[in-house]
Amino acid sequence: LKSNFHIVFNYEDVDAGYTAYAGVCKADAINERPIAAFVYINIRNNILDDRAFTEQVFTTLLHEIHHGLGFLSSYIPKFWNR
């Protein structure tokens, strides 16, 4: 099973009010688990010069990657042996 994961960094021109979000682009036809996902990071709401804030960006990225991998409440029933 081949998976695709894309991470997009973007700078919003307006105050969008969010830091990051993730989504599933495509699910497997048999088990309905994600096989393609994305994470969108809004750089405007991140201060990359500040080390503490950079660590927060990293943990936010990890959090969103988990969502892209299917760790969402709507996907819990699709886990085997849950």
mmCIF file of the N, C-alpha and C atoms, coordinates in Angstrom:
data_MODEL
# 
_entry.id   MODEL 
# 
loop_
_atom_site.group_PDB 
_atom_site.id 
_atom_site.type_symbol 
_atom_site.label_atom_id 
_atom_site.label_alt_id 
_atom_site.label_comp_id 
_atom_site.label_asym_id 
_atom_site.label_entity_id 
_atom_site.label_seq_id 
_atom_site.pdbx_PDB_ins_code 
_atom_site.Cartn_x 
_atom_site.Cartn_y 
_atom_site.Cartn_z 
_atom_site.occupancy 
_atom_site.B_iso_or_equiv 
_atom_site.pdbx_formal_charge 
_atom_site.auth_seq_id 
_atom_site.auth_comp_id 
_atom_site.auth_asym_id 
_atom_site.auth_atom_id 
_atom_site.pdbx_PDB_model_num 
ATOM 1   N N  . LEU A 1 1  ? 0.847   -1.178 0.000  1.00 0.00 ? 1  LEU A N  1 
ATOM 2   C CA . LEU A 1 1  ? 0.000   0.000  0.000  1.00 0.00 ? 1  LEU A CA 1 
ATOM 3   C C  . LEU A 1 1  ? 0.888   1.234  0.000  1.00 0.00 ? 1  LEU A C  1 
ATOM 4   N N  . LYS A 1 2  ? 0.739   2.049  -0.995 1.00 0.00 ? 2  LYS A N  1 
ATOM 5   C CA . LYS A 1 2  ? 1.535   3.264  -1.092 1.00 0.00 ? 2  LYS A CA 1 
ATOM 6   C C  . LYS A 1 2  ? 0.747   4.439  -0.527 1.00 0.00 ? 2  LYS A C  1 
ATOM 7   N N  . SER A 1 3  ? 1.409   5.277  0.266  1.00 0.00 ? 3  SER A N  1 
ATOM 8   C CA . SER A 1 3  ? 0.764   6.447  0.852  1.00 0.00 ? 3  SER A CA 1 
ATOM 9   C C  . SER A 1 3  ? 1.437   7.714  0.355  1.00 0.00 ? 3  SER A C  1 
ATOM 10  N N  . ASN A 1 4  ? 0.683   8.775  0.296  1.00 0.00 ? 4  ASN A N  1 
ATOM 11  C CA . ASN A 1 4  ? 1.192   10.094 -0.071 1.00 0.00 ? 4  ASN A CA 1 
ATOM 12  C C  . ASN A 1 4  ? 0.842   11.075 1.028  1.00 0.00 ? 4  ASN A C  1 
ATOM 13  N N  . PHE A 1 5  ? 1.797   11.921 1.378  1.00 0.00 ? 5  PHE A N  1 
ATOM 14  C CA . PHE A 1 5  ? 1.570   12.923 2.402  1.00 0.00 ? 5  PHE A CA 1 
ATOM 15  C C  . PHE A 1 5  ? 2.233   14.205 1.946  1.00 0.00 ? 5  PHE A C  1 
ATOM 16  N N  . HIS A 1 6  ? 1.495   15.303 1.933  1.00 0.00 ? 6  HIS A N  1 
ATOM 17  C CA . HIS A 1 6  ? 2.027   16.587 1.503  1.00 0.00 ? 6  HIS A CA 1 
ATOM 18  C C  . HIS A 1 6  ? 1.919   17.590 2.639  1.00 0.00 ? 6  HIS A C  1 
ATOM 19  N N  . ILE A 1 7  ? 2.982   18.347 2.836  1.00 0.00 ? 7  ILE A N  1 
ATOM 20  C CA . ILE A 1 7  ? 2.985   19.411 3.829  1.00 0.00 ? 7  ILE A CA 1 
ATOM 21  C C  . ILE A 1 7  ? 3.155   20.718 3.077  1.00 0.00 ? 7  ILE A C  1 
ATOM 22  N N  . VAL A 1 8  ? 2.233   21.641 3.282  1.00 0.00 ? 8  VAL A N  1 
ATOM 23  C CA . VAL A 1 8  ? 2.240   22.926 2.591  1.00 0.00 ? 8  VAL A CA 1 
ATOM 24  C C  . VAL A 1 8  ? 2.454   24.022 3.616  1.00 0.00 ? 8  VAL A C  1 
ATOM 25  N N  . PHE A 1 9  ? 3.445   24.879 3.378  1.00 0.00 ? 9  PHE A N  1 
ATOM 26  C CA . PHE A 1 9  ? 3.665   26.057 4.200  1.00 0.00 ? 9  PHE A CA 1 
ATOM 27  C C  . PHE A 1 9  ? 3.210   27.255 3.386  1.00 0.00 ? 9  PHE A C  1 
ATOM 28  N N  . ASN A 1 10 ? 2.382   28.105 3.967  1.00 0.00 ? 10 ASN A N  1 
ATOM 29  C CA . ASN A 1 10 ? 1.859   29.253 3.251  1.00 0.00 ? 10 ASN A CA 1 
ATOM 30  C C  . ASN A 1 10 ? 1.766   30.434 4.200  1.00 0.00 ? 10 ASN A C  1 
ATOM 31  N N  . TYR A 1 11 ? 1.849   31.623 3.636  1.00 0.00 ? 11 TYR A N  1 
ATOM 32  C CA . TYR A 1 11 ? 1.685   32.861 4.399  1.00 0.00 ? 11 TYR A CA 1 
ATOM 33  C C  . TYR A 1 11 ? 0.378   33.496 3.967  1.00 0.00 ? 11 TYR A C  1 
ATOM 34  N N  . GLU A 1 12 ? -0.595  33.547 4.877  1.00 0.00 ? 12 GLU A N  1 
ATOM 35  C CA . GLU A 1 12 ? -1.880  34.167 4.565  1.00 0.00 ? 12 GLU A CA 1 
ATOM 36  C C  . GLU A 1 12 ? -1.716  35.684 4.561  1.00 0.00 ? 12 GLU A C  1 
ATOM 37  N N  . ASP A 1 13 ? -2.288  36.347 3.569  1.00 0.00 ? 13 ASP A N  1 
ATOM 38  C CA . ASP A 1 13 ? -2.217  37.806 3.488  1.00 0.00 ? 13 ASP A CA 1 
ATOM 39  C C  . ASP A 1 13 ? -3.115  38.493 4.507  1.00 0.00 ? 13 ASP A C  1 
ATOM 40  N N  . VAL A 1 14 ? -4.109  37.803 4.969  1.00 0.00 ? 14 VAL A N  1 
ATOM 41  C CA . VAL A 1 14 ? -5.022  38.361 5.967  1.00 0.00 ? 14 VAL A CA 1 
ATOM 42  C C  . VAL A 1 14 ? -4.946  37.505 7.215  1.00 0.00 ? 14 VAL A C  1 
ATOM 43  N N  . ASP A 1 15 ? -5.432  38.047 8.325  1.00 0.00 ? 15 ASP A N  1 
ATOM 44  C CA . ASP A 1 15 ? -5.423  37.291 9.575  1.00 0.00 ? 15 ASP A CA 1 
ATOM 45  C C  . ASP A 1 15 ? -6.483  36.201 9.502  1.00 0.00 ? 15 ASP A C  1 
ATOM 46  N N  . ALA A 1 16 ? -6.054  35.003 9.163  1.00 0.00 ? 16 ALA A N  1 
ATOM 47  C CA . ALA A 1 16 ? -6.972  33.882 8.985  1.00 0.00 ? 16 ALA A CA 1 
ATOM 48  C C  . ALA A 1 16 ? -7.393  33.274 10.320 1.00 0.00 ? 16 ALA A C  1 
ATOM 49  N N  . GLY A 1 17 ? -6.616  33.504 11.377 1.00 0.00 ? 17 GLY A N  1 
ATOM 50  C CA . GLY A 1 17 ? -6.993  33.033 12.695 1.00 0.00 ? 17 GLY A CA 1 
ATOM 51  C C  . GLY A 1 17 ? -6.699  31.567 12.976 1.00 0.00 ? 17 GLY A C  1 
ATOM 52  N N  . TYR A 1 18 ? -5.939  30.887 12.126 1.00 0.00 ? 18 TYR A N  1 
ATOM 53  C CA . TYR A 1 18 ? -5.596  29.491 12.387 1.00 0.00 ? 18 TYR A CA 1 
ATOM 54  C C  . TYR A 1 18 ? -4.100  29.309 12.173 1.00 0.00 ? 18 TYR A C  1 
ATOM 55  N N  . THR A 1 19 ? -3.549  28.286 12.801 1.00 0.00 ? 19 THR A N  1 
ATOM 56  C CA . THR A 1 19 ? -2.135  27.976 12.662 1.00 0.00 ? 19 THR A CA 1 
ATOM 57  C C  . THR A 1 19 ? -1.916  26.862 11.657 1.00 0.00 ? 19 THR A C  1 
ATOM 58  N N  . ALA A 1 20 ? -2.745  25.819 11.722 1.00 0.00 ? 20 ALA A N  1 
ATOM 59  C CA . ALA A 1 20 ? -2.569  24.667 10.836 1.00 0.00 ? 20 ALA A CA 1 
ATOM 60  C C  . ALA A 1 20 ? -3.843  23.843 10.793 1.00 0.00 ? 20 ALA A C  1 
ATOM 61  N N  . TYR A 1 21 ? -3.961  23.060 9.728  1.00 0.00 ? 21 TYR A N  1 
ATOM 62  C CA . TYR A 1 21 ? -5.027  22.069 9.647  1.00 0.00 ? 21 TYR A CA 1 
ATOM 63  C C  . TYR A 1 21 ? -4.579  20.940 8.740  1.00 0.00 ? 21 TYR A C  1 
ATOM 64  N N  . ALA A 1 22 ? -5.250  19.813 8.839  1.00 0.00 ? 22 ALA A N  1 
ATOM 65  C CA . ALA A 1 22 ? -4.904  18.643 8.028  1.00 0.00 ? 22 ALA A CA 1 
ATOM 66  C C  . ALA A 1 22 ? -6.179  18.045 7.457  1.00 0.00 ? 22 ALA A C  1 
ATOM 67  N N  . GLY A 1 23 ? -6.013  17.265 6.420  1.00 0.00 ? 23 GLY A N  1 
ATOM 68  C CA . GLY A 1 23 ? -7.158  16.606 5.820  1.00 0.00 ? 23 GLY A CA 1 
ATOM 69  C C  . GLY A 1 23 ? -6.750  15.367 5.060  1.00 0.00 ? 23 GLY A C  1 
ATOM 70  N N  . VAL A 1 24 ? -7.704  14.507 4.857  1.00 0.00 ? 24 VAL A N  1 
ATOM 71  C CA . VAL A 1 24 ? -7.497  13.282 4.095  1.00 0.00 ? 24 VAL A CA 1 
ATOM 72  C C  . VAL A 1 24 ? -7.947  13.537 2.667  1.00 0.00 ? 24 VAL A C  1 
ATOM 73  N N  . CYS A 1 25 ? -7.072  13.296 1.697  1.00 0.00 ? 25 CYS A N  1 
ATOM 74  C CA . CYS A 1 25 ? -7.391  13.513 0.288  1.00 0.00 ? 25 CYS A CA 1 
ATOM 75  C C  . CYS A 1 25 ? -8.015  12.282 -0.357 1.00 0.00 ? 25 CYS A C  1 
ATOM 76  N N  . LYS A 1 26 ? -7.534  11.114 0.040  1.00 0.00 ? 26 LYS A N  1 
ATOM 77  C CA . LYS A 1 26 ? -8.002  9.875  -0.575 1.00 0.00 ? 26 LYS A CA 1 
ATOM 78  C C  . LYS A 1 26 ? -7.918  8.755  0.451  1.00 0.00 ? 26 LYS A C  1 
ATOM 79  N N  . ALA A 1 27 ? -8.921  7.879  0.432  1.00 0.00 ? 27 ALA A N  1 
ATOM 80  C CA . ALA A 1 27 ? -8.950  6.727  1.341  1.00 0.00 ? 27 ALA A CA 1 
ATOM 81  C C  . ALA A 1 27 ? -8.898  5.442  0.531  1.00 0.00 ? 27 ALA A C  1 
ATOM 82  N N  . ASP A 1 28 ? -8.362  4.388  1.145  1.00 0.00 ? 28 ASP A N  1 
ATOM 83  C CA . ASP A 1 28 ? -8.296  3.079  0.524  1.00 0.00 ? 28 ASP A CA 1 
ATOM 84  C C  . ASP A 1 28 ? -9.708  2.543  0.288  1.00 0.00 ? 28 ASP A C  1 
ATOM 85  N N  . ALA A 1 29 ? -9.946  1.965  -0.865 1.00 0.00 ? 29 ALA A N  1 
ATOM 86  C CA . ALA A 1 29 ? -11.281 1.462  -1.212 1.00 0.00 ? 29 ALA A CA 1 
ATOM 87  C C  . ALA A 1 29 ? -11.699 0.274  -0.351 1.00 0.00 ? 29 ALA A C  1 
ATOM 88  N N  . ILE A 1 30 ? -10.742 -0.493 0.158  1.00 0.00 ? 30 ILE A N  1 
ATOM 89  C CA . ILE A 1 30 ? -11.074 -1.695 0.927  1.00 0.00 ? 30 ILE A CA 1 
ATOM 90  C C  . ILE A 1 30 ? -11.264 -1.392 2.411  1.00 0.00 ? 30 ILE A C  1 
ATOM 91  N N  . ASN A 1 31 ? -10.257 -0.788 3.043  1.00 0.00 ? 31 ASN A N  1 
ATOM 92  C CA . ASN A 1 31 ? -10.347 -0.570 4.491  1.00 0.00 ? 31 ASN A CA 1 
ATOM 93  C C  . ASN A 1 31 ? -10.721 0.858  4.885  1.00 0.00 ? 31 ASN A C  1 
ATOM 94  N N  . GLU A 1 32 ? -10.856 1.743  3.899  1.00 0.00 ? 32 GLU A N  1 
ATOM 95  C CA . GLU A 1 32 ? -11.267 3.128  4.097  1.00 0.00 ? 32 GLU A CA 1 
ATOM 96  C C  . GLU A 1 32 ? -10.296 3.942  4.945  1.00 0.00 ? 32 GLU A C  1 
ATOM 97  N N  . ARG A 1 33 ? -9.061  3.482  5.076  1.00 0.00 ? 33 ARG A N  1 
ATOM 98  C CA . ARG A 1 33 ? -8.031  4.233  5.800  1.00 0.00 ? 33 ARG A CA 1 
ATOM 99  C C  . ARG A 1 33 ? -7.377  5.219  4.840  1.00 0.00 ? 33 ARG A C  1 
ATOM 100 N N  . PRO A 1 34 ? -6.854  6.349  5.321  1.00 0.00 ? 34 PRO A N  1 
ATOM 101 C CA . PRO A 1 34 ? -6.242  7.350  4.455  1.00 0.00 ? 34 PRO A CA 1 
ATOM 102 C C  . PRO A 1 34 ? -5.004  6.824  3.723  1.00 0.00 ? 34 PRO A C  1 
ATOM 103 N N  . ILE A 1 35 ? -4.896  7.154  2.448  1.00 0.00 ? 35 ILE A N  1 
ATOM 104 C CA . ILE A 1 35 ? -3.685  6.840  1.678  1.00 0.00 ? 35 ILE A CA 1 
ATOM 105 C C  . ILE A 1 35 ? -3.085  8.101  1.080  1.00 0.00 ? 35 ILE A C  1 
ATOM 106 N N  . ALA A 1 36 ? -3.794  9.214  1.161  1.00 0.00 ? 36 ALA A N  1 
ATOM 107 C CA . ALA A 1 36 ? -3.260  10.504 0.721  1.00 0.00 ? 36 ALA A CA 1 
ATOM 108 C C  . ALA A 1 36 ? -3.810  11.576 1.649  1.00 0.00 ? 36 ALA A C  1 
ATOM 109 N N  . ALA A 1 37 ? -2.922  12.426 2.140  1.00 0.00 ? 37 ALA A N  1 
ATOM 110 C CA . ALA A 1 37 ? -3.329  13.464 3.081  1.00 0.00 ? 37 ALA A CA 1 
ATOM 111 C C  . ALA A 1 37 ? -2.464  14.700 2.914  1.00 0.00 ? 37 ALA A C  1 
ATOM 112 N N  . PHE A 1 38 ? -2.861  15.779 3.582  1.00 0.00 ? 38 PHE A N  1 
ATOM 113 C CA . PHE A 1 38 ? -2.088  17.015 3.537  1.00 0.00 ? 38 PHE A CA 1 
ATOM 114 C C  . PHE A 1 38 ? -2.110  17.675 4.909  1.00 0.00 ? 38 PHE A C  1 
ATOM 115 N N  . VAL A 1 39 ? -1.091  18.496 5.145  1.00 0.00 ? 39 VAL A N  1 
ATOM 116 C CA . VAL A 1 39 ? -1.049  19.386 6.302  1.00 0.00 ? 39 VAL A CA 1 
ATOM 117 C C  . VAL A 1 39 ? -0.783  20.780 5.753  1.00 0.00 ? 39 VAL A C  1 
ATOM 118 N N  . TYR A 1 40 ? -1.565  21.742 6.175  1.00 0.00 ? 40 TYR A N  1 
ATOM 119 C CA . TYR A 1 40 ? -1.438  23.130 5.730  1.00 0.00 ? 40 TYR A CA 1 
ATOM 120 C C  . TYR A 1 40 ? -1.019  23.960 6.934  1.00 0.00 ? 40 TYR A C  1 
ATOM 121 N N  . ILE A 1 41 ? 0.132   24.604 6.853  1.00 0.00 ? 41 ILE A N  1 
ATOM 122 C CA . ILE A 1 41 ? 0.669   25.416 7.939  1.00 0.00 ? 41 ILE A CA 1 
ATOM 123 C C  . ILE A 1 41 ? 0.598   26.889 7.530  1.00 0.00 ? 41 ILE A C  1 
ATOM 124 N N  . ASN A 1 42 ? -0.027  27.712 8.358  1.00 0.00 ? 42 ASN A N  1 
ATOM 125 C CA . ASN A 1 42 ? -0.108  29.144 8.115  1.00 0.00 ? 42 ASN A CA 1 
ATOM 126 C C  . ASN A 1 42 ? 1.071   29.820 8.806  1.00 0.00 ? 42 ASN A C  1 
ATOM 127 N N  . ILE A 1 43 ? 2.080   30.176 8.030  1.00 0.00 ? 43 ILE A N  1 
ATOM 128 C CA . ILE A 1 43 ? 3.310   30.770 8.578  1.00 0.00 ? 43 ILE A CA 1 
ATOM 129 C C  . ILE A 1 43 ? 3.046   32.131 9.212  1.00 0.00 ? 43 ILE A C  1 
ATOM 130 N N  . ARG A 1 44 ? 2.021   32.836 8.749  1.00 0.00 ? 44 ARG A N  1 
ATOM 131 C CA . ARG A 1 44 ? 1.740   34.172 9.288  1.00 0.00 ? 44 ARG A CA 1 
ATOM 132 C C  . ARG A 1 44 ? 1.500   34.127 10.788 1.00 0.00 ? 44 ARG A C  1 
ATOM 133 N N  . ASN A 1 45 ? 0.915   33.072 11.287 1.00 0.00 ? 45 ASN A N  1 
ATOM 134 C CA . ASN A 1 45 ? 0.641   32.960 12.718 1.00 0.00 ? 45 ASN A CA 1 
ATOM 135 C C  . ASN A 1 45 ? 1.752   32.243 13.474 1.00 0.00 ? 45 ASN A C  1 
ATOM 136 N N  . ASN A 1 46 ? 2.951   32.210 12.912 1.00 0.00 ? 46 ASN A N  1 
ATOM 137 C CA . ASN A 1 46 ? 4.095   31.562 13.556 1.00 0.00 ? 46 ASN A CA 1 
ATOM 138 C C  . ASN A 1 46 ? 5.289   32.501 13.549 1.00 0.00 ? 46 ASN A C  1 
ATOM 139 N N  . ILE A 1 47 ? 6.006   32.522 14.672 1.00 0.00 ? 47 ILE A N  1 
ATOM 140 C CA . ILE A 1 47 ? 7.212   33.338 14.791 1.00 0.00 ? 47 ILE A CA 1 
ATOM 141 C C  . ILE A 1 47 ? 8.395   32.377 14.790 1.00 0.00 ? 47 ILE A C  1 
ATOM 142 N N  . LEU A 1 48 ? 9.034   32.229 13.635 1.00 0.00 ? 48 LEU A N  1 
ATOM 143 C CA . LEU A 1 48 ? 10.082  31.216 13.504 1.00 0.00 ? 48 LEU A CA 1 
ATOM 144 C C  . LEU A 1 48 ? 11.422  31.650 14.102 1.00 0.00 ? 48 LEU A C  1 
ATOM 145 N N  . ASP A 1 49 ? 11.588  32.948 14.458 1.00 0.00 ? 49 ASP A N  1 
ATOM 146 C CA . ASP A 1 49 ? 12.827  33.412 15.076 1.00 0.00 ? 49 ASP A CA 1 
ATOM 147 C C  . ASP A 1 49 ? 12.909  33.043 16.552 1.00 0.00 ? 49 ASP A C  1 
ATOM 148 N N  . ASP A 1 50 ? 11.797  32.783 17.171 1.00 0.00 ? 50 ASP A N  1 
ATOM 149 C CA . ASP A 1 50 ? 11.719  32.464 18.595 1.00 0.00 ? 50 ASP A CA 1 
ATOM 150 C C  . ASP A 1 50 ? 11.801  30.946 18.763 1.00 0.00 ? 50 ASP A C  1 
ATOM 151 N N  . ARG A 1 51 ? 12.816  30.465 19.472 1.00 0.00 ? 51 ARG A N  1 
ATOM 152 C CA . ARG A 1 51 ? 13.023  29.019 19.612 1.00 0.00 ? 51 ARG A CA 1 
ATOM 153 C C  . ARG A 1 51 ? 11.817  28.316 20.245 1.00 0.00 ? 51 ARG A C  1 
ATOM 154 N N  . ALA A 1 52 ? 11.253  28.912 21.279 1.00 0.00 ? 52 ALA A N  1 
ATOM 155 C CA . ALA A 1 52 ? 10.093  28.292 21.936 1.00 0.00 ? 52 ALA A CA 1 
ATOM 156 C C  . ALA A 1 52 ? 8.926   28.199 20.960 1.00 0.00 ? 52 ALA A C  1 
ATOM 157 N N  . PHE A 1 53 ? 8.738   29.225 20.155 1.00 0.00 ? 53 PHE A N  1 
ATOM 158 C CA . PHE A 1 53 ? 7.637   29.203 19.197 1.00 0.00 ? 53 PHE A CA 1 
ATOM 159 C C  . PHE A 1 53 ? 7.919   28.207 18.079 1.00 0.00 ? 53 PHE A C  1 
ATOM 160 N N  . THR A 1 54 ? 9.195   28.063 17.687 1.00 0.00 ? 54 THR A N  1 
ATOM 161 C CA . THR A 1 54 ? 9.570   27.080 16.669 1.00 0.00 ? 54 THR A CA 1 
ATOM 162 C C  . THR A 1 54 ? 9.252   25.672 17.160 1.00 0.00 ? 54 THR A C  1 
ATOM 163 N N  . GLU A 1 55 ? 9.513   25.391 18.422 1.00 0.00 ? 55 GLU A N  1 
ATOM 164 C CA . GLU A 1 55 ? 9.166   24.085 18.990 1.00 0.00 ? 55 GLU A CA 1 
ATOM 165 C C  . GLU A 1 55 ? 7.658   23.875 18.979 1.00 0.00 ? 55 GLU A C  1 
ATOM 166 N N  . GLN A 1 56 ? 6.896   24.940 19.216 1.00 0.00 ? 56 GLN A N  1 
ATOM 167 C CA . GLN A 1 56 ? 5.440   24.841 19.164 1.00 0.00 ? 56 GLN A CA 1 
ATOM 168 C C  . GLN A 1 56 ? 4.984   24.527 17.734 1.00 0.00 ? 56 GLN A C  1 
ATOM 169 N N  . VAL A 1 57 ? 5.637   25.132 16.739 1.00 0.00 ? 57 VAL A N  1 
ATOM 170 C CA . VAL A 1 57 ? 5.304   24.841 15.344 1.00 0.00 ? 57 VAL A CA 1 
ATOM 171 C C  . VAL A 1 57 ? 5.564   23.367 15.048 1.00 0.00 ? 57 VAL A C  1 
ATOM 172 N N  . PHE A 1 58 ? 6.674   22.837 15.556 1.00 0.00 ? 58 PHE A N  1 
ATOM 173 C CA . PHE A 1 58 ? 7.005   21.429 15.338 1.00 0.00 ? 58 PHE A CA 1 
ATOM 174 C C  . PHE A 1 58 ? 5.960   20.514 15.967 1.00 0.00 ? 58 PHE A C  1 
ATOM 175 N N  . THR A 1 59 ? 5.560   20.802 17.196 1.00 0.00 ? 59 THR A N  1 
ATOM 176 C CA . THR A 1 59 ? 4.555   19.958 17.839 1.00 0.00 ? 59 THR A CA 1 
ATOM 177 C C  . THR A 1 59 ? 3.198   20.092 17.143 1.00 0.00 ? 59 THR A C  1 
ATOM 178 N N  . THR A 1 60 ? 2.886   21.283 16.642 1.00 0.00 ? 60 THR A N  1 
ATOM 179 C CA . THR A 1 60 ? 1.656   21.468 15.870 1.00 0.00 ? 60 THR A CA 1 
ATOM 180 C C  . THR A 1 60 ? 1.713   20.645 14.596 1.00 0.00 ? 60 THR A C  1 
ATOM 181 N N  . LEU A 1 61 ? 2.863   20.643 13.936 1.00 0.00 ? 61 LEU A N  1 
ATOM 182 C CA . LEU A 1 61 ? 3.035   19.854 12.719 1.00 0.00 ? 61 LEU A CA 1 
ATOM 183 C C  . LEU A 1 61 ? 2.836   18.366 13.009 1.00 0.00 ? 61 LEU A C  1 
ATOM 184 N N  . LEU A 1 62 ? 3.439   17.868 14.082 1.00 0.00 ? 62 LEU A N  1 
ATOM 185 C CA . LEU A 1 62 ? 3.252   16.462 14.456 1.00 0.00 ? 62 LEU A CA 1 
ATOM 186 C C  . LEU A 1 62 ? 1.783   16.159 14.747 1.00 0.00 ? 62 LEU A C  1 
ATOM 187 N N  . HIS A 1 63 ? 1.126   17.073 15.433 1.00 0.00 ? 63 HIS A N  1 
ATOM 188 C CA . HIS A 1 63 ? -0.296  16.899 15.749 1.00 0.00 ? 63 HIS A CA 1 
ATOM 189 C C  . HIS A 1 63 ? -1.114  16.773 14.460 1.00 0.00 ? 63 HIS A C  1 
ATOM 190 N N  . GLU A 1 64 ? -0.867  17.646 13.499 1.00 0.00 ? 64 GLU A N  1 
ATOM 191 C CA . GLU A 1 64 ? -1.622  17.628 12.242 1.00 0.00 ? 64 GLU A CA 1 
ATOM 192 C C  . GLU A 1 64 ? -1.276  16.409 11.390 1.00 0.00 ? 64 GLU A C  1 
ATOM 193 N N  . ILE A 1 65 ? -0.035  15.956 11.429 1.00 0.00 ? 65 ILE A N  1 
ATOM 194 C CA . ILE A 1 65 ? 0.345   14.745 10.687 1.00 0.00 ? 65 ILE A CA 1 
ATOM 195 C C  . ILE A 1 65 ? -0.465  13.552 11.202 1.00 0.00 ? 65 ILE A C  1 
ATOM 196 N N  . HIS A 1 66 ? -0.651  13.478 12.519 1.00 0.00 ? 66 HIS A N  1 
ATOM 197 C CA . HIS A 1 66 ? -1.471  12.394 13.072 1.00 0.00 ? 66 HIS A CA 1 
ATOM 198 C C  . HIS A 1 66 ? -2.889  12.444 12.509 1.00 0.00 ? 66 HIS A C  1 
ATOM 199 N N  . HIS A 1 67 ? -3.440  13.630 12.386 1.00 0.00 ? 67 HIS A N  1 
ATOM 200 C CA . HIS A 1 67 ? -4.780  13.744 11.792 1.00 0.00 ? 67 HIS A CA 1 
ATOM 201 C C  . HIS A 1 67 ? -4.768  13.282 10.337 1.00 0.00 ? 67 HIS A C  1 
ATOM 202 N N  . GLY A 1 68 ? -3.733  13.658 9.591  1.00 0.00 ? 68 GLY A N  1 
ATOM 203 C CA . GLY A 1 68 ? -3.622  13.231 8.196  1.00 0.00 ? 68 GLY A CA 1 
ATOM 204 C C  . GLY A 1 68 ? -3.474  11.730 8.053  1.00 0.00 ? 68 GLY A C  1 
ATOM 205 N N  . LEU A 1 69 ? -2.901  11.093 9.059  1.00 0.00 ? 69 LEU A N  1 
ATOM 206 C CA . LEU A 1 69 ? -2.756  9.639  9.042  1.00 0.00 ? 69 LEU A CA 1 
ATOM 207 C C  . LEU A 1 69 ? -4.053  8.928  9.423  1.00 0.00 ? 69 LEU A C  1 
ATOM 208 N N  . GLY A 1 70 ? -5.057  9.690  9.779  1.00 0.00 ? 70 GLY A N  1 
ATOM 209 C CA . GLY A 1 70 ? -6.354  9.093  10.078 1.00 0.00 ? 70 GLY A CA 1 
ATOM 210 C C  . GLY A 1 70 ? -6.702  9.015  11.542 1.00 0.00 ? 70 GLY A C  1 
ATOM 211 N N  . PHE A 1 71 ? -5.916  9.633  12.397 1.00 0.00 ? 71 PHE A N  1 
ATOM 212 C CA . PHE A 1 71 ? -6.232  9.622  13.819 1.00 0.00 ? 71 PHE A CA 1 
ATOM 213 C C  . PHE A 1 71 ? -7.231  10.741 14.116 1.00 0.00 ? 71 PHE A C  1 
ATOM 214 N N  . LEU A 1 72 ? -8.472  10.465 13.725 1.00 0.00 ? 72 LEU A N  1 
ATOM 215 C CA . LEU A 1 72 ? -9.610  11.363 13.924 1.00 0.00 ? 72 LEU A CA 1 
ATOM 216 C C  . LEU A 1 72 ? -10.740 10.544 14.529 1.00 0.00 ? 72 LEU A C  1 
ATOM 217 N N  . SER A 1 73 ? -11.617 11.193 15.244 1.00 0.00 ? 73 SER A N  1 
ATOM 218 C CA . SER A 1 73 ? -12.718 10.452 15.854 1.00 0.00 ? 73 SER A CA 1 
ATOM 219 C C  . SER A 1 73 ? -13.576 9.755  14.800 1.00 0.00 ? 73 SER A C  1 
ATOM 220 N N  . SER A 1 74 ? -13.695 10.347 13.613 1.00 0.00 ? 74 SER A N  1 
ATOM 221 C CA . SER A 1 74 ? -14.516 9.724  12.565 1.00 0.00 ? 74 SER A CA 1 
ATOM 222 C C  . SER A 1 74 ? -13.870 8.475  11.974 1.00 0.00 ? 74 SER A C  1 
ATOM 223 N N  . TYR A 1 75 ? -12.546 8.303  12.151 1.00 0.00 ? 75 TYR A N  1 
ATOM 224 C CA . TYR A 1 75 ? -11.860 7.133  11.617 1.00 0.00 ? 75 TYR A CA 1 
ATOM 225 C C  . TYR A 1 75 ? -11.660 6.013  12.646 1.00 0.00 ? 75 TYR A C  1 
ATOM 226 N N  . ILE A 1 76 ? -11.968 6.263  13.922 1.00 0.00 ? 76 ILE A N  1 
ATOM 227 C CA . ILE A 1 76 ? -11.763 5.263  14.970 1.00 0.00 ? 76 ILE A CA 1 
ATOM 228 C C  . ILE A 1 76 ? -12.439 3.935  14.636 1.00 0.00 ? 76 ILE A C  1 
ATOM 229 N N  . PRO A 1 77 ? -13.668 3.912  14.125 1.00 0.00 ? 77 PRO A N  1 
ATOM 230 C CA . PRO A 1 77 ? -14.296 2.619  13.798 1.00 0.00 ? 77 PRO A CA 1 
ATOM 231 C C  . PRO A 1 77 ? -13.582 1.844  12.692 1.00 0.00 ? 77 PRO A C  1 
ATOM 232 N N  . LYS A 1 78 ? -12.713 2.491  11.929 1.00 0.00 ? 78 LYS A N  1 
ATOM 233 C CA . LYS A 1 78 ? -12.018 1.835  10.826 1.00 0.00 ? 78 LYS A CA 1 
ATOM 234 C C  . LYS A 1 78 ? -10.717 1.159  11.265 1.00 0.00 ? 78 LYS A C  1 
ATOM 235 N N  . PHE A 1 79 ? -10.306 1.375  12.529 1.00 0.00 ? 79 PHE A N  1 
ATOM 236 C CA . PHE A 1 79 ? -9.106  0.707  13.040 1.00 0.00 ? 79 PHE A CA 1 
ATOM 237 C C  . PHE A 1 79 ? -9.405  -0.766 13.294 1.00 0.00 ? 79 PHE A C  1 
ATOM 238 N N  . TRP A 1 80 ? -8.499  -1.606 12.939 1.00 0.00 ? 80 TRP A N  1 
ATOM 239 C CA . TRP A 1 80 ? -8.635  -3.033 13.234 1.00 0.00 ? 80 TRP A CA 1 
ATOM 240 C C  . TRP A 1 80 ? -8.247  -3.258 14.669 1.00 0.00 ? 80 TRP A C  1 
ATOM 241 N N  . ASN A 1 81 ? -8.913  -4.151 15.353 1.00 0.00 ? 81 ASN A N  1 
ATOM 242 C CA . ASN A 1 81 ? -8.618  -4.507 16.743 1.00 0.00 ? 81 ASN A CA 1 
ATOM 243 C C  . ASN A 1 81 ? -8.582  -3.281 17.656 1.00 0.00 ? 81 ASN A C  1 
ATOM 244 N N  . ARG A 1 82 ? -9.470  -2.343 17.425 1.00 0.00 ? 82 ARG A N  1 
ATOM 245 C CA . ARG A 1 82 ? -9.463  -1.123 18.238 1.00 0.00 ? 82 ARG A CA 1 
ATOM 246 C C  . ARG A 1 82 ? -9.850  -1.407 19.660 1.00 0.00 ? 82 ARG A C  1 
# 
